[in-house]
Structure formats: C-alpha cells, structure tokens
Amino acid sequence: MADLKILAVDDSPTMRRIILNTLKRAGFQDVVEAVDGKDALAKMEVDNFNFVITDWNMPEMDGLTFVTTLRNSDQYKSLPILMVTTRSVKDDILEAMKAGVNNYIVKPFTPDTLKEKIEQILAG
C-alpha cells in the first residue's frame, strides 16, 4: 500500500500541503503535486501514478473535466480517483460519481477520513 505513487491535484498550496502531510503520516511517501487538471495531465504523460486525489474547483481545468478526461482514456479508465472538495450538495456528489470518481470527501476532512477513503478504494 505504501508503495503507491499518488498525484495530488489542488489549486490551493495550503490544501496540497495538508493532503501531502496527511498522506505521509499515513505511510504514503511518493506523492506528486499538480495545481490543476491541465498540470496533472502533463505530469501523467511523463510519470505513472497509481492513485489520484483531485479537487473540483480549479482554474484552467476543473476536477470534473479532469476526471472525465481520464475516464475517457483507455490508459486511465480504471485509475483510482478520490475527489476532495468543498462541494457538499448531493447533486454535486452524484455528478462526480457519474463522471467516474471512486469516492468523494468533503472539505474540511480529518487525516483518518482521507486514509480510510483511500483504503476503501484500494480494497475495491
């Protein structure tokens, strides 16, 4: 589990730092940051990731567009994706699930919640 290579996508440097620190405490050492969906796609072209954690509200390319782009690609069709966002309306959660996220966390979240959701997704 700890040998996962995780891509953390969020336009907020503070939120990326929180996610990064939480992942490291949970035993995930190999984490790469991206500032939006476009940046994430560029990093995915040169590196292989086993897991993606993405925000929804970002400039350039938002999380929903990013997830849809990944799901429409044969290469990333089954890549585990966790969305971490402030959007808590049921319709938003359903929209994200339809787009193809494996699970969803509403900010603010606890380190335990992040770890549990990742484990749930990996357990399939």
N, C-alpha and C positions, 0 to 999 in steps of 0.2 A: 504494500500500500504506500509506503513512504517513498518508493522509487517512482512515483507518478511525476510527470512533467506537467505543471499546471500553468495556464495562461490566465492572468487576472486582468480583466478589461474594465476600466472605470475612468471617467474624465477627472475625477477628484483625486489629487495626490494624497490627501488625508485618508480617503476611503481605501485607496490601493495599499497604503501603509498599514492600515488596520487589518485588511484581508491578508496581506503578506505576513504580518506578525502573528496573526491567528493561525495561519497555515503552518508556519514554522514551529509554533508551540505544539501544534497537533502532529508534528513529525513530518510535514511535507517541506522538504528543503529546496526542491527545484521549482522555483516559481519565477515566471517572466511577466513583466507588466506591459500593458498597452493602454493608450489614452482614449481610444475609441475603436469602433468596428473596423475602420479602414486600416488603422495602425495594426490591429490584431491580425487582419487578413495578411498584411505584408509580413508580419512575423511568422505566421503559419506557413508561408511559402518557403521560408528558409530553415524552419525548425519543426520537429514533430512534437505535438502535445498530446497527452492522454486525457486531458480534462480541461474544460473552460469554465471560468466563473465570469459572468458579464453583468454589467449594469444595463438598464434600459435607456435612461435619458442621457444621451451623449451627443455632442456636436459631430459634424462630418457624417458619421454613420451610427444610428442608434442601435441599441441592443437587439431590438426585434428584427430589424433589417439584417443585422449581422447573423442572428440565429437562422433566419430564413435562408440567407445566402449559404450558410454551412449545410443546412438540411437539403438544399437543392444540389449539393455537390456529392458525387459518389464517394469521394475521398473522406468526407466528414459526416456522412449520413448517420453513423452510429456513435460519433464522438459524444461523450457525456458532457452536458451543458447544465450549469446551475445559474439561474438568474438571481441577482441580488439587487433589489431596487426599493425605492420609497413608494412605488405604486402598489397600493393595497386593495384597490377595488376589485371585487370578484370578476368583473368582466375583463379587466386587465390580466388577471392571473389566468383566466381561461384562454385569452388571446395568446399569451406567452406559451401556454401548454400546447395550443393548436399549432403554433409556429415551430414547436419541437424541443422546447426546453425539457430536461428530465425532472427538474424540480425548481422550486421558487422560494426565496427568502425575502421577507420584507425588512427593510432597514428601520430602525436600528436592530441589530441581532446580537446574540451572545456568541462567544467562541464555541461553546458547546453545540449551539444550533448549527453553525457552519460545519463543524466536524461531523455531526450526526447526518446532515443532509448529504454530504459528500459520501459518507459510508453507505447510506441508503441507496444512492445512485450506483455506487460501485458494486453493491451486493446484487443489484438488478432486481 
